[in-house]
């Protein structure tokens, strides 16, 4: 995958983030981003297992890659709760 193609993944991610916002559910963001990437001719794979290999021993600890695009770019989806304003008094 060439640099210009990778920038297409970033553009799609930023577009989805702008439309859905930071407080959207993680699973929703993953599905919408995956669908968007498919529509612009990328091949995303979702929720792939990621084993830990230590001293030649493979351990399946339940880690997952949220989104792997074209077997090159790993995308980790993060969602946050909306911030609540507090008024502090002294």
VMD Tcl script that builds the backbone (N, CA, C; Angstrom):
set m [mol new atoms 270]
animate dup $m
set s [atomselect $m all]
$s set {name element resname resid chain x y z} {
  {N N UNK 1 A 0.848 -1.171 0.000}
  {CA C UNK 1 A 0.000 0.000 0.000}
  {C C UNK 1 A 0.896 1.237 0.000}
  {N N UNK 2 A 0.615 2.160 -0.860}
  {CA C UNK 2 A 1.386 3.386 -1.021}
  {C C UNK 2 A 0.889 4.451 -0.038}
  {N N UNK 3 A 1.740 5.425 0.269}
  {CA C UNK 3 A 1.411 6.491 1.218}
  {C C UNK 3 A 0.108 7.193 0.853}
  {N N UNK 4 A -0.107 7.487 -0.415}
  {CA C UNK 4 A -1.334 8.175 -0.832}
  {C C UNK 4 A -2.572 7.346 -0.523}
  {N N UNK 5 A -2.452 6.031 -0.624}
  {CA C UNK 5 A -3.579 5.159 -0.306}
  {C C UNK 5 A -3.842 5.143 1.202}
  {N N UNK 6 A -2.768 5.146 1.995}
  {CA C UNK 6 A -2.916 5.177 3.445}
  {C C UNK 6 A -3.631 6.450 3.875}
  {N N UNK 7 A -3.328 7.559 3.219}
  {CA C UNK 7 A -3.993 8.811 3.575}
  {C C UNK 7 A -5.499 8.716 3.332}
  {N N UNK 8 A -5.927 7.870 2.396}
  {CA C UNK 8 A -7.357 7.655 2.165}
  {C C UNK 8 A -8.041 7.021 3.367}
  {N N UNK 9 A -7.318 6.154 4.075}
  {CA C UNK 9 A -7.858 5.541 5.292}
  {C C UNK 9 A -8.038 6.613 6.367}
  {N N UNK 10 A -7.043 7.481 6.498}
  {CA C UNK 10 A -7.110 8.564 7.494}
  {C C UNK 10 A -8.248 9.524 7.157}
  {N N UNK 11 A -8.393 9.867 5.892}
  {CA C UNK 11 A -9.473 10.772 5.471}
  {C C UNK 11 A -10.834 10.162 5.805}
  {N N UNK 12 A -11.007 8.871 5.529}
  {CA C UNK 12 A -12.269 8.204 5.846}
  {C C UNK 12 A -12.529 8.209 7.346}
  {N N UNK 13 A -11.502 7.935 8.135}
  {CA C UNK 13 A -11.652 7.909 9.593}
  {C C UNK 13 A -12.030 9.288 10.128}
  {N N UNK 14 A -11.402 10.330 9.613}
  {CA C UNK 14 A -11.710 11.683 10.059}
  {C C UNK 14 A -13.132 12.086 9.657}
  {N N UNK 15 A -13.552 11.672 8.472}
  {CA C UNK 15 A -14.909 11.978 8.003}
  {C C UNK 15 A -15.945 11.330 8.921}
  {N N UNK 16 A -15.736 10.058 9.245}
  {CA C UNK 16 A -16.668 9.345 10.109}
  {C C UNK 16 A -16.668 9.964 11.508}
  {N N UNK 17 A -15.494 10.309 12.010}
  {CA C UNK 17 A -15.398 10.930 13.337}
  {C C UNK 17 A -16.136 12.269 13.361}
  {N N UNK 18 A -16.005 13.043 12.300}
  {CA C UNK 18 A -16.695 14.336 12.230}
  {C C UNK 18 A -18.209 14.163 12.187}
  {N N UNK 19 A -18.673 13.129 11.498}
  {CA C UNK 19 A -20.112 12.913 11.371}
  {C C UNK 19 A -20.723 12.318 12.642}
  {N N UNK 20 A -20.045 11.346 13.248}
  {CA C UNK 20 A -20.607 10.648 14.400}
  {C C UNK 20 A -20.251 11.293 15.731}
  {N N UNK 21 A -19.092 11.929 15.789}
  {CA C UNK 21 A -18.641 12.554 17.027}
  {C C UNK 21 A -17.878 11.580 17.910}
  {N N UNK 22 A -17.199 12.103 18.927}
  {CA C UNK 22 A -16.348 11.269 19.768}
  {C C UNK 22 A -17.122 10.405 20.751}
  {N N UNK 23 A -18.389 10.700 21.004}
  {CA C UNK 23 A -19.144 9.959 21.998}
  {C C UNK 23 A -19.934 8.789 21.432}
  {N N UNK 24 A -19.793 8.506 20.143}
  {CA C UNK 24 A -20.546 7.420 19.525}
  {C C UNK 24 A -20.014 6.063 20.008}
  {N N UNK 25 A -20.883 5.089 20.052}
  {CA C UNK 25 A -20.475 3.757 20.484}
  {C C UNK 25 A -19.371 3.220 19.594}
  {N N UNK 26 A -18.450 2.511 20.202}
  {CA C UNK 26 A -17.283 1.960 19.508}
  {C C UNK 26 A -17.712 1.010 18.377}
  {N N UNK 27 A -18.652 0.117 18.667}
  {CA C UNK 27 A -19.102 -0.860 17.666}
  {C C UNK 27 A -19.752 -0.168 16.472}
  {N N UNK 28 A -20.500 0.889 16.728}
  {CA C UNK 28 A -21.144 1.653 15.662}
  {C C UNK 28 A -20.091 2.312 14.784}
  {N N UNK 29 A -19.110 2.950 15.418}
  {CA C UNK 29 A -18.040 3.609 14.665}
  {C C UNK 29 A -17.287 2.598 13.808}
  {N N UNK 30 A -17.008 1.427 14.361}
  {CA C UNK 30 A -16.290 0.381 13.626}
  {C C UNK 30 A -17.073 -0.064 12.398}
  {N N UNK 31 A -18.363 -0.304 12.553}
  {CA C UNK 31 A -19.192 -0.746 11.438}
  {C C UNK 31 A -19.300 0.321 10.352}
  {N N UNK 32 A -19.533 1.573 10.762}
  {CA C UNK 32 A -19.677 2.663 9.791}
  {C C UNK 32 A -18.355 2.891 9.046}
  {N N UNK 33 A -17.231 2.887 9.770}
  {CA C UNK 33 A -15.930 3.090 9.128}
  {C C UNK 33 A -15.607 1.943 8.172}
  {N N UNK 34 A -15.879 0.720 8.582}
  {CA C UNK 34 A -15.630 -0.437 7.723}
  {C C UNK 34 A -16.461 -0.356 6.436}
  {N N UNK 35 A -17.728 0.012 6.577}
  {CA C UNK 35 A -18.600 0.158 5.406}
  {C C UNK 35 A -18.108 1.271 4.493}
  {N N UNK 36 A -17.680 2.386 5.081}
  {CA C UNK 36 A -17.165 3.507 4.296}
  {C C UNK 36 A -15.903 3.103 3.538}
  {N N UNK 37 A -15.008 2.381 4.187}
  {CA C UNK 37 A -13.770 1.958 3.521}
  {C C UNK 37 A -14.062 1.004 2.362}
  {N N UNK 38 A -15.050 0.132 2.538}
  {CA C UNK 38 A -15.435 -0.777 1.449}
  {C C UNK 38 A -15.967 0.015 0.258}
  {N N UNK 39 A -16.700 1.090 0.538}
  {CA C UNK 39 A -17.294 1.876 -0.550}
  {C C UNK 39 A -16.254 2.651 -1.352}
  {N N UNK 40 A -15.064 2.868 -0.775}
  {CA C UNK 40 A -14.008 3.553 -1.518}
  {C C UNK 40 A -12.898 2.576 -1.922}
  {N N UNK 41 A -13.273 1.296 -2.073}
  {CA C UNK 41 A -12.430 0.249 -2.659}
  {C C UNK 41 A -11.277 -0.235 -1.783}
  {N N UNK 42 A -11.425 -0.153 -0.458}
  {CA C UNK 42 A -10.460 -0.783 0.438}
  {C C UNK 42 A -11.039 -2.116 0.900}
  {N N UNK 43 A -10.163 -2.991 1.399}
  {CA C UNK 43 A -10.612 -4.269 1.939}
  {C C UNK 43 A -10.326 -4.331 3.432}
  {N N UNK 44 A -11.253 -3.844 4.262}
  {CA C UNK 44 A -11.027 -3.890 5.705}
  {C C UNK 44 A -11.449 -5.242 6.292}
  {N N UNK 45 A -10.729 -5.683 7.302}
  {CA C UNK 45 A -11.099 -6.867 8.064}
  {C C UNK 45 A -11.296 -6.405 9.501}
  {N N UNK 46 A -12.328 -6.898 10.161}
  {CA C UNK 46 A -12.625 -6.424 11.510}
  {C C UNK 46 A -12.449 -7.526 12.545}
  {N N UNK 47 A -12.113 -7.095 13.764}
  {CA C UNK 47 A -12.013 -7.952 14.937}
  {C C UNK 47 A -11.155 -9.200 14.712}
  {N N UNK 48 A -9.934 -8.981 14.232}
  {CA C UNK 48 A -9.004 -10.088 14.017}
  {C C UNK 48 A -8.255 -10.411 15.303}
  {N N UNK 49 A -8.095 -11.703 15.628}
  {CA C UNK 49 A -7.350 -12.044 16.838}
  {C C UNK 49 A -5.883 -11.655 16.711}
  {N N UNK 50 A -5.308 -11.201 17.817}
  {CA C UNK 50 A -3.900 -10.793 17.853}
  {C C UNK 50 A -3.202 -11.560 18.976}
  {N N UNK 51 A -2.488 -12.628 18.624}
  {CA C UNK 51 A -1.827 -13.417 19.660}
  {C C UNK 51 A -0.576 -12.712 20.186}
  {N N UNK 52 A -0.183 -13.070 21.402}
  {CA C UNK 52 A 1.066 -12.597 21.978}
  {C C UNK 52 A 2.065 -13.736 21.838}
  {N N UNK 53 A 3.249 -13.427 21.312}
  {CA C UNK 53 A 4.285 -14.441 21.159}
  {C C UNK 53 A 5.461 -14.043 22.022}
  {N N UNK 54 A 5.788 -14.889 23.003}
  {CA C UNK 54 A 6.868 -14.621 23.943}
  {C C UNK 54 A 7.714 -15.880 24.088}
  {N N UNK 55 A 9.015 -15.743 23.879}
  {CA C UNK 55 A 9.938 -16.880 23.935}
  {C C UNK 55 A 9.504 -18.006 23.010}
  {N N UNK 56 A 8.974 -17.640 21.846}
  {CA C UNK 56 A 8.564 -18.622 20.850}
  {C C UNK 56 A 7.240 -19.296 21.149}
  {N N UNK 57 A 6.599 -18.928 22.243}
  {CA C UNK 57 A 5.325 -19.529 22.602}
  {C C UNK 57 A 4.185 -18.580 22.256}
  {N N UNK 58 A 3.204 -19.110 21.556}
  {CA C UNK 58 A 2.053 -18.317 21.140}
  {C C UNK 58 A 0.965 -18.414 22.199}
  {N N UNK 59 A 0.486 -17.229 22.635}
  {CA C UNK 59 A -0.565 -17.187 23.656}
  {C C UNK 59 A -1.733 -16.363 23.129}
  {N N UNK 60 A -2.886 -16.985 23.118}
  {CA C UNK 60 A -4.089 -16.274 22.706}
  {C C UNK 60 A -4.745 -15.697 23.944}
  {N N UNK 61 A -4.550 -14.401 24.153}
  {CA C UNK 61 A -5.015 -13.739 25.363}
  {C C UNK 61 A -6.292 -12.930 25.143}
  {N N UNK 62 A -6.857 -13.016 23.958}
  {CA C UNK 62 A -8.102 -12.311 23.688}
  {C C UNK 62 A -7.935 -10.928 23.095}
  {N N UNK 63 A -6.695 -10.546 22.753}
  {CA C UNK 63 A -6.496 -9.251 22.103}
  {C C UNK 63 A -7.053 -9.313 20.686}
  {N N UNK 64 A -7.601 -8.198 20.235}
  {CA C UNK 64 A -8.161 -8.126 18.880}
  {C C UNK 64 A -7.746 -6.831 18.209}
  {N N UNK 65 A -7.525 -6.928 16.897}
  {CA C UNK 65 A -7.299 -5.742 16.066}
  {C C UNK 65 A -8.686 -5.277 15.625}
  {N N UNK 66 A -9.027 -4.031 15.911}
  {CA C UNK 66 A -10.354 -3.534 15.525}
  {C C UNK 66 A -10.541 -3.573 14.017}
  {N N UNK 67 A -9.576 -3.026 13.285}
  {CA C UNK 67 A -9.713 -2.913 11.839}
  {C C UNK 67 A -8.344 -3.040 11.185}
  {N N UNK 68 A -8.223 -3.955 10.249}
  {CA C UNK 68 A -6.997 -4.115 9.472}
  {C C UNK 68 A -7.351 -3.825 8.017}
  {N N UNK 69 A -6.703 -2.814 7.448}
  {CA C UNK 69 A -7.024 -2.379 6.089}
  {C C UNK 69 A -5.916 -2.827 5.149}
  {N N UNK 70 A -6.314 -3.607 4.128}
  {CA C UNK 70 A -5.385 -4.083 3.094}
  {C C UNK 70 A -4.171 -4.811 3.682}
  {N N UNK 71 A -4.351 -5.486 4.819}
  {CA C UNK 71 A -3.256 -6.200 5.489}
  {C C UNK 71 A -2.057 -5.308 5.772}
  {N N UNK 72 A -2.274 -4.001 5.889}
  {CA C UNK 72 A -1.177 -3.050 6.077}
  {C C UNK 72 A -1.411 -2.085 7.226}
  {N N UNK 73 A -2.593 -1.504 7.303}
  {CA C UNK 73 A -2.873 -0.445 8.270}
  {C C UNK 73 A -3.757 -0.990 9.390}
  {N N UNK 74 A -3.297 -0.832 10.635}
  {CA C UNK 74 A -4.085 -1.224 11.797}
  {C C UNK 74 A -4.780 0.020 12.338}
  {N N UNK 75 A -6.106 -0.084 12.504}
  {CA C UNK 75 A -6.894 1.022 13.043}
  {C C UNK 75 A -7.502 0.558 14.359}
  {N N UNK 76 A -7.238 1.285 15.426}
  {CA C UNK 76 A -7.821 1.005 16.736}
  {C C UNK 76 A -8.884 2.064 16.991}
  {N N UNK 77 A -10.107 1.631 17.202}
  {CA C UNK 77 A -11.219 2.543 17.432}
  {C C UNK 77 A -11.275 2.897 18.917}
  {N N UNK 78 A -11.363 4.182 19.196}
  {CA C UNK 78 A -11.501 4.650 20.572}
  {C C UNK 78 A -12.757 5.501 20.653}
  {N N UNK 79 A -13.502 5.308 21.698}
  {CA C UNK 79 A -14.686 6.128 21.931}
  {C C UNK 79 A -14.584 6.699 23.337}
  {N N UNK 80 A -15.097 7.888 23.518}
  {CA C UNK 80 A -15.032 8.510 24.838}
  {C C UNK 80 A -16.408 9.018 25.224}
  {N N UNK 81 A -16.615 9.078 26.500}
  {CA C UNK 81 A -17.864 9.630 27.009}
  {C C UNK 81 A -17.793 11.154 26.893}
  {N N UNK 82 A -18.916 11.805 26.683}
  {CA C UNK 82 A -18.899 13.270 26.627}
  {C C UNK 82 A -18.411 13.851 27.955}
  {N N UNK 83 A -17.660 14.915 27.884}
  {CA C UNK 83 A -17.166 15.563 29.091}
  {C C UNK 83 A -18.284 16.375 29.744}
  {N N UNK 84 A -18.327 16.320 31.045}
  {CA C UNK 84 A -19.335 17.069 31.792}
  {C C UNK 84 A -18.643 18.262 32.429}
  {N N UNK 85 A -19.235 19.425 32.291}
  {CA C UNK 85 A -18.649 20.639 32.882}
  {C C UNK 85 A -18.968 20.701 34.367}
  {N N UNK 86 A -17.952 20.931 35.121}
  {CA C UNK 86 A -18.128 21.122 36.550}
  {C C UNK 86 A -17.770 22.566 36.896}
  {N N UNK 87 A -18.490 23.129 37.826}
  {CA C UNK 87 A -18.162 24.449 38.321}
  {C C UNK 87 A -17.519 24.264 39.689}
  {N N UNK 88 A -16.291 24.666 39.807}
  {CA C UNK 88 A -15.566 24.519 41.067}
  {C C UNK 88 A -15.657 25.838 41.834}
  {N N UNK 89 A -15.974 25.748 43.115}
  {CA C UNK 89 A -16.014 26.913 43.977}
  {C C UNK 89 A -14.914 26.788 45.018}
  {N N UNK 90 A -14.351 27.924 45.366}
  {CA C UNK 90 A -13.320 27.903 46.406}
  {C C UNK 90 A -13.893 28.312 47.716}
}
mol reanalyze $m
mol bondsrecalc $m
mol representation Tube
mol addrep $m
